[in-house]
Amino acid sequence: MGDFSIEFSTNGKDAVDNYKNHSEKPKVIIMDHRMPVMNGFDAMIEILKYNNNTKIIFASADTTMKEVSISMGAMAFISKPFKIQELINLVNKAIKE
């Protein structure tokens, strides 16, 4: 898959803080809308305010959130449970865009 690193955040606020504090921004962010402290939608809004070209993939078992997440700026939505190859395909697509 190439040279990459992965970083985890335990909640939406940490995700936003991690994004803002790293000089090298992630190529892709994968998150759920259900997160403690700050939900995924609010985290995505904050991240996109900082850089509206950020590629965000929502991964959630709540498929009712698919259209909402896309309309708010996510580049893709993947339903849990998913096959790892599906996620790899979405990440590769995000990197190429």
N, C-alpha and C positions, 0 to 999 in steps of 0.2 A: 504493500500500500504506500510505501514511500516513507520519507522522514517526517515525523510529526510528534507532537507532544499533546498530552491531555491534561486538563486541569478540571477539578471538581469544585463546585460550590454547594454549600449545605442549604442555602435558601436564596430567595430572589434578591435580597439586598446584598448578600455576599457576591452574587453573580454580577450585579451592577458595579459594585466596588472593585472587584477583580478586573472587570473589563476596563474601567477607567484608569486603574493604577498600572496596567501593563503597557509598556511602550510598544511592544509588538502585539497588535490586536489579533484575536483568533480569527481564523478564516471561516469557521462555522461554530455556531452555538446551538446546542441541543438542550431543550428544557421542556418541562411539563408546565401546565398552567397552575397546577396545585402544588404550591411550595409554601413553606412557613415564612413568616416575617413580611415578605413581599411576594405576591403571586407572580406567576410567569408573565401574565399580560402586562402588569405594571413594570416588571423588570424589562420586558421587551421595549415598552414605550420609552423608558429611560435610556436604554442602550441605543435605540434608533434615533433619539434626540441627539446623542453624542455623535453617531455616525449612521445615517440612514441607508448606507450600503451594506451594513452588517447582515450576513446570512444567518437566519435563525430557523431552526427546524423544531417544531413542537412534536413531542412524543407523548401520547396520552391514551389512556383507556377510555376517556370520555370523548367519544366521536362527535358529540353534539357541539364540541368546541372547534371543530375543523374549520368551518366557514368563518367563524369569528377570528380565529388566529390568523388565517390567510388575509382577511380584510384589514387586520390591524398591522400587517407588515411581515408576517412570517413567510418565508419562501416555500415552506412545505409543512405538511402534517403527516405523521406516521402513527397508525393505531397500534397500541399495545394489546396483546403481545405481537411482536413482529419478528421476522426472520432477519438475522444480522446482515444478510446480503442486501435486503431492502434498504437498510440504514446506510450501508456502504455506498450503494448506488446514489442515494440522496446526497450524501456528503460529497461524493465525487462530482455530482451535478452542481452542487453549490460552489465548489472550488473552481470549476470551469467557467462559471458565469461571471 
